[in-house]
Amino acid sequence: MKNEAAPLPLRVTTTNAFASRWLVPRLPLWRAAQPEIDLDIIGTDELIDLCAGDADVAIRYARSPPKAAVFELCRDRY
């Protein structure tokens, strides 16, 4: 048997409001669909440095995507 390290969790950072109102209520669906992937939710309104390895994915609201954004999750209008 190989001495393999446990896989690291997927670390997602988002605002406290988005985490509590949208993301956390949907976690049971995530767990059912991806039971082998551990997930850490980092709820903070502070920006976390993805390049430094503080998180793997950042979900933020912005009027225009930052230069480092790779994927636009959704859009809304007022």
Secondary structure as UniProt FT lines:
FT   STRAND          10..14
FT   HELIX           16..18
FT   HELIX           19..23
FT   HELIX           24..26
FT   HELIX           27..33
FT   TURN            35..36
FT   STRAND          39..43
FT   TURN            50..53
FT   STRAND          57..59
FT   TURN            67..68
//
